[in-house]
């Protein structure tokens, strides 16, 4: 058993703060209840802590001197290396020192480093476009290993950066990761090829999607607000995106596809630059380029042809409507 609380320091770098906003929406239980129950001590968070300015910097100095143990360094937002590798596009207020330098120094003292959100993991939205700030993730630059800490970086625990990717992250992905670290039960085998915790990354957004009947028959939405499957025309990547969004609902009720929005695969490196509008499906010879994970193209074409031919009228009509226009047939299932 741990003889003291798991100490966590949270820094925010180049991003919108959306992962913190998501974390504050944790429920059943709420964030503070989770921290107390899991014996986790939040040393400092820029939005949640009373200490500011010199008090926060003094804490950082105590950590760097070894006087204050640091079990987990959480970083939210991408790391800004510009201009010209100086990091001075983002200087920690009142210190004159680039935030990326603080992160590197504190990471060297941490038992674990957690990238909270896709920006911190891979660069994310902050690295999109021309990326004039030279934004990157902690241990990845897009899908390439490297980033602010370098591809070979390991914490005192021997683990690489733990990438709790998402834009934003589900609050439970963060709290469950911290709870696993508090129990010392997260090992290298519990991370996938992009260093995401497998407890959520071994799932697909497609799993549990309420539009799955439409997917099975390839009955597709043709415009926003339609009830049909969003993959064929509306850019949905739920059959390829690694996350459990439709089985671990947001605030107990929602997900992107349940709200009528195509999944844009926000847990993946490079999602911010798909090469086409997010809500359009690129095609070649009429076939979507982004096919479901693990499905050969020939199988998909054959399955789609058969499914479309067998589509019930109810499913076909409802797919291109914004509400149920043909209800399921009521049958007597009592055979007695």
Secondary structure as the mmCIF struct_conf table of DSSP 4:
data_model
#
loop_
_struct_conf.conf_type_id
_struct_conf.id
_struct_conf.beg_label_comp_id
_struct_conf.beg_label_asym_id
_struct_conf.beg_label_seq_id
_struct_conf.end_label_comp_id
_struct_conf.end_label_asym_id
_struct_conf.end_label_seq_id
BEND BEND1 UNK A 3 UNK A 4
HELX_LH_PP_P HELX_LH_PP_P1 UNK A 5 UNK A 5
STRN STRN1 UNK A 6 UNK A 12
STRN STRN2 UNK A 14 UNK A 14
BEND BEND2 UNK A 15 UNK A 15
BEND BEND3 UNK A 17 UNK A 17
HELX_RH_AL_P HELX_RH_AL_P1 UNK A 18 UNK A 23
TURN_TY1_P TURN_TY1_P1 UNK A 24 UNK A 25
BEND BEND4 UNK A 28 UNK A 29
HELX_RH_AL_P HELX_RH_AL_P2 UNK A 31 UNK A 37
TURN_TY1_P TURN_TY1_P2 UNK A 38 UNK A 39
STRN STRN3 UNK A 40 UNK A 45
TURN_TY1_P TURN_TY1_P3 UNK A 46 UNK A 48
BEND BEND5 UNK A 50 UNK A 50
TURN_TY1_P TURN_TY1_P4 UNK A 53 UNK A 53
HELX_RH_AL_P HELX_RH_AL_P3 UNK A 54 UNK A 65
TURN_TY1_P TURN_TY1_P5 UNK A 66 UNK A 66
BEND BEND6 UNK A 67 UNK A 68
BEND BEND7 UNK A 71 UNK A 71
STRN STRN4 UNK A 72 UNK A 76
BEND BEND8 UNK A 77 UNK A 77
STRN STRN5 UNK A 78 UNK A 78
STRN STRN6 UNK A 79 UNK A 80
BEND BEND9 UNK A 83 UNK A 83
TURN_TY1_P TURN_TY1_P6 UNK A 84 UNK A 85
TURN_TY1_P TURN_TY1_P7 UNK A 88 UNK A 89
BEND BEND10 UNK A 90 UNK A 90
STRN STRN7 UNK A 91 UNK A 92
TURN_TY1_P TURN_TY1_P8 UNK A 93 UNK A 96
STRN STRN8 UNK A 97 UNK A 98
HELX_RH_AL_P HELX_RH_AL_P4 UNK A 99 UNK A 107
TURN_TY1_P TURN_TY1_P9 UNK A 108 UNK A 109
BEND BEND11 UNK A 111 UNK A 111
STRN STRN9 UNK A 112 UNK A 116
BEND BEND12 UNK A 117 UNK A 117
HELX_RH_AL_P HELX_RH_AL_P5 UNK A 118 UNK A 122
HELX_RH_3T_P HELX_RH_3T_P1 UNK A 124 UNK A 127
TURN_TY1_P TURN_TY1_P10 UNK A 129 UNK A 130
TURN_TY1_P TURN_TY1_P11 UNK A 132 UNK A 133
STRN STRN10 UNK A 135 UNK A 136
BEND BEND13 UNK A 138 UNK A 139
STRN STRN11 UNK A 140 UNK A 141
TURN_TY1_P TURN_TY1_P12 UNK A 142 UNK A 143
STRN STRN12 UNK A 144 UNK A 145
TURN_TY1_P TURN_TY1_P13 UNK A 147 UNK A 149
TURN_TY1_P TURN_TY1_P14 UNK A 151 UNK A 152
TURN_TY1_P TURN_TY1_P15 UNK A 156 UNK A 157
BEND BEND14 UNK A 158 UNK A 158
STRN STRN13 UNK A 162 UNK A 164
TURN_TY1_P TURN_TY1_P16 UNK A 167 UNK A 168
HELX_RH_AL_P HELX_RH_AL_P6 UNK A 171 UNK A 182
TURN_TY1_P TURN_TY1_P17 UNK A 183 UNK A 184
HELX_RH_3T_P HELX_RH_3T_P2 UNK A 188 UNK A 190
STRN STRN14 UNK A 191 UNK A 191
TURN_TY1_P TURN_TY1_P18 UNK A 193 UNK A 194
BEND BEND15 UNK A 195 UNK A 195
STRN STRN15 UNK A 197 UNK A 197
HELX_RH_AL_P HELX_RH_AL_P7 UNK A 198 UNK A 201
TURN_TY1_P TURN_TY1_P19 UNK A 202 UNK A 202
BEND BEND16 UNK A 203 UNK A 203
STRN STRN16 UNK A 204 UNK A 204
TURN_TY1_P TURN_TY1_P20 UNK A 205 UNK A 208
TURN_TY1_P TURN_TY1_P21 UNK A 210 UNK A 211
HELX_RH_AL_P HELX_RH_AL_P8 UNK A 212 UNK A 216
TURN_TY1_P TURN_TY1_P22 UNK A 217 UNK A 218
STRN STRN17 UNK A 220 UNK A 220
BEND BEND17 UNK A 223 UNK A 223
TURN_TY1_P TURN_TY1_P23 UNK A 224 UNK A 225
BEND BEND18 UNK A 228 UNK A 228
STRN STRN18 UNK A 229 UNK A 229
BEND BEND19 UNK A 230 UNK A 230
HELX_RH_AL_P HELX_RH_AL_P9 UNK A 231 UNK A 234
TURN_TY1_P TURN_TY1_P24 UNK A 238 UNK A 240
STRN STRN19 UNK A 242 UNK A 242
TURN_TY1_P TURN_TY1_P25 UNK A 245 UNK A 247
BEND BEND20 UNK A 248 UNK A 248
STRN STRN20 UNK A 250 UNK A 250
TURN_TY1_P TURN_TY1_P26 UNK A 251 UNK A 253
STRN STRN21 UNK A 254 UNK A 254
TURN_TY1_P TURN_TY1_P27 UNK A 256 UNK A 256
HELX_RH_3T_P HELX_RH_3T_P3 UNK A 257 UNK A 259
TURN_TY1_P TURN_TY1_P28 UNK A 260 UNK A 260
TURN_TY1_P TURN_TY1_P29 UNK A 266 UNK A 267
BEND BEND21 UNK A 268 UNK A 268
TURN_TY1_P TURN_TY1_P30 UNK A 269 UNK A 272
BEND BEND22 UNK A 275 UNK A 276
TURN_TY1_P TURN_TY1_P31 UNK A 278 UNK A 279
BEND BEND23 UNK A 280 UNK A 280
STRN STRN22 UNK A 283 UNK A 284
TURN_TY1_P TURN_TY1_P32 UNK A 285 UNK A 286
STRN STRN23 UNK A 287 UNK A 288
BEND BEND24 UNK A 289 UNK A 290
HELX_LH_PP_P HELX_LH_PP_P2 UNK A 291 UNK A 292
TURN_TY1_P TURN_TY1_P33 UNK A 293 UNK A 294
HELX_RH_AL_P HELX_RH_AL_P10 UNK A 297 UNK A 309
TURN_TY1_P TURN_TY1_P34 UNK A 310 UNK A 310
HELX_RH_AL_P HELX_RH_AL_P11 UNK A 313 UNK A 319
TURN_TY1_P TURN_TY1_P35 UNK A 320 UNK A 320
BEND BEND25 UNK A 321 UNK A 323
BEND BEND26 UNK A 325 UNK A 326
HELX_LH_PP_P HELX_LH_PP_P3 UNK A 327 UNK A 330
#
